[in-house]
Each structure stands twice: as C-alpha cells, then as structure tokens.
Amino acid sequence: MNDGTTQALTLSERIKEALDFKVLFTLHLGNLAIPIDETVVVTWGIMAVLIVGSLLLTRRMTEIPKGPQVLVETLVGGLNDFFREQIGHHWKVFAPWLGTVALYLGFANLIAMVSPVPGFGFEPPFTIKPPTRDINVTAALAVSTILIVVVSAVSYKGMGGWLRSFLRPVPFMLPFNVLEYAIKPLSLCLRLFGNVLGAFIIMEILENLVPLFVPPVASLYFDIFDGLIQAVVFVYLSTLYITEAVE
C-alpha cells in the first residue's frame, strides 16, 4: 500500500512539475526585472529554427526546383492556394501572417516530441514543453488575429461600413454582433490551449506509468495528429474571420 501511495504521489508531483512554468533567468533593465520562463525560451528556439531554416532553404533557389526547394515550394504554394481560395483577391495581404502562424503552431505543438523521456531510473536533464500549453501564448495569438480582423474591416469597408455591419442582417442583431468580437478570440484561445494542454497531460501520464511501447504509439495521435489538427483549426478559423471582415 505504501509503495502504491508513493508511486501515486510521485506521478502527481511529476504532472505538477510538468505543468509549472519555470523561470530560467531574469533580464534586468535598470530597475525593471523581467523573468524569462520556459515558454519564452522555447518560443525563441522555434523562432530561431524557422528563421535559420528559411534562410538555408531559400539561399540557392533555382528556376527549376529540386531537392528541398520542391518541398518548400509545395508547402508555400499549398498555403497560398488555400488563402487565395478562402479570402479572394485580398489574400496576399494576409498570407504572410497566416502562413507564419501555421508554421509556428506546427512546430510549437510538435516540439514535445524531441524532449527526453524519463523512465527506468533515467531522469532527463531538461524537458521541452509545447509553448501553446501556456494560455498567455494562445491568448496573444488570438488577440493578434482579432486585431487584424478589426483593422482589416475598417480598412476595406471604412469606419462607417464597419459600424453598419453590426446592424446586419437586421438591427436586432447589434448586441450579438458586438459580442461576437469577444467570443471569437476567446474561442480561438481556449480551443488551442485546452487541446494542447490535455494532450500534453495525457502523454506525461503515459510516459510515467508505462514508459515502454505505449507512449510512442499514443504520440502518433496526441503529439502529431492532434497537434497538427489544432494548428490547422486555428489558421482555418482565423482565415474565415478575416474573410468575413474584408468581403
């Protein structure tokens, strides 16, 4: 009984530790102290990988693509075709933002796969956790998207046209249309945060309870499939909101 209790407490402590956001170091700017936690550092790492990867993959581009250039052009072309079909002739303005968010979320949701896994007495020196399990990250992405939606609506419809859109299809819809601007970012934020956090917790439990055979199989769904699906859903909904704003 004692062994079972100890194991349960150990697992509970592991889960709690996995959900904590450790402050790795602090930046001091005069009298201002800025704590830098794991989420920020992992995000910086993803940004560095994306920037360096973009430079390496595009430095020797040829008219007839070959090698990695084929993969890059296929990915970019597929995203551009999707944005062109959904948004229409204004797609070029929004493709850089939406494409960048898609790449970031793809890497962010899959980053836990390269983290060392504990088991059989092995304690990894560090763990890599998806930054999207932090609601601050998903909230920032959601708020950024809704700001783009508002600015785009005003730019393409004019201030008067945007305000009149709150009265459509009938004036009775005014309070609901106003409320929609609060619901949209909240939905984007919580959907991404909840799914990534839930998958992360499940994988932590499996890696600690059954570290052999089961986690790799479960990872195919919780880390790869679910992570990519959440990235696609976030970008797809953002595209729909922008389309509604500029149509």
N, C-alpha and C positions, 0 to 999 in steps of 0.2 A: 504493500500500500504506500509506503513511504517513497519507494522508487517511482511509482506512478505519479505521485504528487510532485516529486522533484522534476520529473520529465515534463509534466504539465506546466509547472512554474517556469521551467527553462524555455519551453516553447512560447509561453506568454511573454516572457522577457525578450525573446528574440523578435517576436512580432512587434512589441512596443518599440524596440530599438530600430527596427526596420521602418517604422512609421515616423520616427523622430527626424527633425531637420537639424543636423549637427552644424554648428558654426565652425568653419575650418580656420578662418583667420579674420582679422579686423583691419579695415583701412582707416587710417587716421588722417583727416583733412582739417588741420587747425584744431579747433575744439570739438569737431564733429567726428564721431566714431561710427563707421559703417560696417556692421557684421556681414561677412560673406559666408553663406551656408552652402550645403551640398548642391542645392538646386541651382544656384548661380554658377558654381564651378562646372557642373555637368553641362549646363546650357552653354557656357563659354567653350567647353570642349566640343560640343556639337557644332557651334558656330565656326570654330577653327577647322573642323573636318570638312564642313560644307564649303568654306572659302578656299581652303587649300585644294580640296578635290575639284572644285570648279576651275581653278587656275591650271591644275595639272591636266584636266581632261579637255581643256579648250585651247591649250597653248600651241598645238600643232594640228589645227584643223585643216582639212583638205576639201576640195570641191567634191570629190567622190569619197564619201565617208568609208572608213574601215576601222576595225578594232573597236576600242572604247567609244570612238566617236559615233558609231552606229547606235550603241546603247543610249548615249546622251541625246542624240537627235530623236530617237524613238520616244524617249521619255518626255522631252520638251515638246515634241510635235503632238504627242497624245494629249498632254495637258492643254496646249494651245487650242487644239481642235475642240476639246470639251468646253473650254471657256468661250470660244467663238460661237459654238452652238447654243450655249445657255444664255450668254449675255448679249450677243448680237454684235453690231459693228463698233461698239464701245469697248470690246474685250481687251484690246491692247493696253488700256489704261490700268486695268485691274489684274491682268495676268501675272505681272511681277510679284505683287503681294500674295495672291492666292497660290502661286507656284512655290514661293518661298515658305509659306505656311505649310503647304503639303509636304515639302522636303523636311522641314524642321520636325513636324509631328511624326512623320515616318521614322526618322532617326530617334526622336525622343521616346516614342512608345516601344521601340525595339532595343533600346540601349541596355536594358537589364539583362539581355541575353549574353552579353560579353562580361558580365560580372562573375567573379569567382564564387563557386558554390560551396558552402560548408557541408561537412559530413564525415563520418568515420573518424572523429577526433581532429579533423582539419579545420582550422579557423582562418579564413582568408584575411589578409592584412587590410583589405578595404572592400567595399561593395559599391557597385554603381546602380543607382536607383533612377527610375524614369522621372524627369522633372515635371511631367504632366500629372504626377500624383499629388503635386502641390497646387492647391486651389488658387494660389496667387498667380501661377503661370497661366492656367486656363482662363482665369478672370481677365488677365491682361490681354490675352488673345481675343477673347470675346468682346471686351470693351473697344479694342482697336478696330475690330470688324464693324461694330455698330457705329463707331465714329466715321468710318469710311462710308458706310451706308448713308448717314445723315448728310455728310459733306457732299457726297455724290448726288443725292436727291436735290439738294439746294442748288448745286452747280448746273445740273441738267434741266431742272424744272423751274428754277428761280424760286426765291423765297415765297412768293405768292402761290405758285403752283404746288410747292411742297406743303404749305399750310392748307390749301384747298384739298389736298389728297386725304387729309384726316376726316373730311366730310363725305368720303366716298365709301361704299356706293350710295349711302343715304346719311344725312346729318346725324341721325340717331347713333351711328357707329363711332362718333367722335371719341368718347371715353375709352372704347375698346381699341381704337387705332392708336391712341396715345399710350395706353397700357402695353400695347404690343412692343413698343420700343424698350420697355423694361423687361418684358418676357423673353424677347429674342436673345439678348446677351446672357440672361440667366440660364436659359435652356442650353445654349452653346457651352457655357462654362460648366454647368453641373453634369451634363451628359458626358463630356470628355473626362472630367475629373472623376466621376463616380465609376465609370467603366474601367479606367486605367488603375485606379486605386483598388477596386475589387479584384481585378486580375492579379495585381501585384501581391495582395494579401494571400490569395489562394496559392500562388506559386511559392511564397515564403513558407506557408504551412506544409505544402507537399515536399519542399526541399529539406525541411527539418524532420518530418515524420518518416518519409520514405525516400531517402536521397538517391536510391538506385532504381533505374529503369523508368519509374513513373514520371518524374519531373521532365525528362526530355520529351516524352510523348505529350504530356499536358502542355508543355511550352509551345508546341506546334499550334495550339489553339489560343491559349491565354496570352502568349508573348507575340506570336507572329500574326495569326489571323485576326484576333480581336484588336491588336494594336494597329494594324493597317486599316481595319474596318473603321475604327474610331477616327483616324486621320481622314479617311475618305468622307465620312459623315460630316465632320466639321467643315471641310472645304466645300462639300456639296451644299450644305445649308448656307454657308457664307455666300456662295455664288448665287443661290436663289434670292437671298436678301438684297444683294447688290442689283440683281436683275430687276427686282420689283422697284428698286429706287430709281433706276435710270430708264425704265421702259416708258 
